[in-house]
Amino acid sequence: MLRTLAFRALLPFAAALGATVASIASASAPGAQAPDFAVADAAGKPVKLADYRGKFVVLEWTNPECPFVRKHYGAATMQALQKEAAAQGVVWLAINSTETASGDYLSPAQLARWMADKQAAPTATLMDEDGAVGKAYGARVTPHMYIVDARGTLVYAGGIDSIASSRVDDIPKATPYIRQALAEIRAGKPLSASTTQAYGCSVKYKA
């Protein structure tokens, strides 16, 4: 059953901002309506998925302490995909659902600095410390990737590529699911792979 979470009052810092999720039903299956949300970015600015209706949106669950995330940022794979998405008008939202009590947690300022150091280029980096957005989407690992189409429908859920390892050397050997999807979106084609196996570190959700 669809239900709405209460939206906590906005505070100056992203760490103090809760997420509003219009639909908490799992959206892990392509074809479902993507749950709407409003959550603060690392600068404390609220970002709403609904504001991007009419555009494709990539959602990237991230955690800089995860070796699988570090694999793709260290090799600049993720940054390249973010820039390719931006070049074709696709919105890219990096989402960190790590709870504040976790040893992996980075404050909004720390996360923003890490992204800047890596020369990352998402449209926004979002703080989901209470895990409401991640749980609504059924995000299990970092990186877990989703693509929402211009109508707000989930069209992809799964991994960034096909080889579940933290080794940079495996990147060229893997099927690049997100790059493939971006190319098909650019060509106006249906996605050849809509559901794949996500791999990475477990999301450090608040209990």
N, C-alpha and C positions, 0 to 999 in steps of 0.2 A: 504494500500500500504506500502510495506517495505521501510524504509528510514533510513539513517544513521545520527546520531548526531555527531556534531564536537567534537573532543577530545581536551579538554583544556590542555595546557602545564602542565607537571608534575611539582609540587613544592615540597619542602622538607617535608611538613606536609600533612597528609591525608586530613585535613580540607580544604586545598586549591586545592585538586585534583578533577576534574570533572570526570564523568563516560562516557564512550563511549558505546553506545548500537547499535549493528549492525542492530537489528530488533526491531522497536518500536511497532509493532503490538502486541496487548495483547496476552500473552501466558498463560492466565488463564485456558485454556481448555487443558486437557491432550490429547496427540496426536499431538500437535503443536510443531514446532521446538522452542527450548528454545532460547530466545534472547541472543546473545553473549554480553559480556560487558568487559570493563577493568576499574577497579576502585581501589583506594588505600586502603590498609589495615590500621589499627590503627598505624602502625609504618611508614607509608608513602610509603610502597612498593606496586607497581602496581600488581594487581592480575587479570588474564584473565580467564574467564570461558573456553575458547577454549583450554587453556593449560591442562585442565583435561579431554579432549576428550578421550574416552576409559575407563573411570571410571564413576560410579554412583556419583551424586553430590546432597547433600541435601542443600537447601537454607532456612535459618531461618531468617525471619524479626524480629528484636528485638528492644526494647526500655527499658532500665533498670528502667525508671520511671513508667512504666506501671504495674499495680497490677497483670495482667494476666501473664506477663513475670516474675514478682517476684514470683508468685505462683510456676512456674515450676523450676526456679533457686533456690528458697528457699527450695524446696523439693528435689532438686538435680535430678529431672526428666530429665531436658534438658542436664545436664552434663553427666548423665548415657547414654543417647541416643547418644551424641557426641562420647563418648568412645566406645560404641558398633559399631557405624559406622566406626570409625577409625580401629577397630580390624578386620573388614572385608574389608578394603581397600576402603571404601566409603569416599569421600571428603565431609566436612561439612563447609559451608560458612555462618557465621552469618552476617547479613546486617542491618545496622542502617540507615534509610532514613529520620531521624529527621532533620528538617532544623535548621540552626544555630540560628535563631531568636526565636525558641520555648523555653519555660521554661523547656522542657524535654531534651533539647540538652546537650550532654556530649561531651567534646573535645576528640580527639583521645586518648590523654594520660589518661583522666578520664575514658573513656570507657575501655581501655586496663587494667587499674587498677581494675575496677569493675569486669571484666572478670577473672582477676587473683585472686581477693579476693574470687570469687565464685568457683574457681578451675575449670573453664570452659575449655573445650578441643576442640573448633572448629579448623578446619584446618587454618582458617583465620577469622578475624573480619574486615568487610569492612565498609568504610565511604561513604555514598551515600547522602551527604547533599543536593545536588540539586534534588534528587528524581528521576533521570532518570532511574535507574535500577528498582526501586520499581514500577514506573508507567508502564514501559515496561512489567512487569510481572503481573500488575494488583493487586499488594499487597495492601490490604485494612486495615489490622489490624496487631497488634503485640500480639502474634506470628502468622504469616501467613507462612505456610510451603509448600515447593515445592520439588519435586524430579525429577532430570534430569537423563536419562539413558546414557549408554556408547556411544550411537550414537548422543547424543545431543537433544533427544526428551523428552519433558515434559511428565512424566508418573503419577505424583501425584500433586494435588493442593488442599489445604484445611487446616484443623485444626490439631493440635498436637494430640488431642483426641476428644472424643464425647460429653463431658459435658462442656457446655459454662458457666463456673463460675470461680471466682478467689479464691475459697476455696480449700485449699490443701487436705481437707478430701474427695473431690470428685475425686481425681486422681485415687485411686484404683478401683473406681466404673465404670470408663469410659473405652470405647473401645480405646486402645492405637494405634491410626492409624499409627503413624510413627514407633513405635516398630514393629507393625504387618508388615508394608511394608519392613522394614529392614530384618525381618525374611524371608519373601517371596523372597526378592532379594537374600539372602544368599542361599536359597534352589533352586534358578533358576526358581521360579514360577512367573506367572503374578500376578500383584497386585490385591487383591480382592476388594479393594476400591481405585479408582483413583481420585474421586472428593468427597470432604466432606465439611461441613460448617466450615469455619474458624471463630474463635471468638477472641476477645481481644479489645485493645484500638485502635482507629483509628490512622493510620500512620500520623504523623505531617509533611505533605509535604509543601515544599516551594510554595507559591501562584504563 
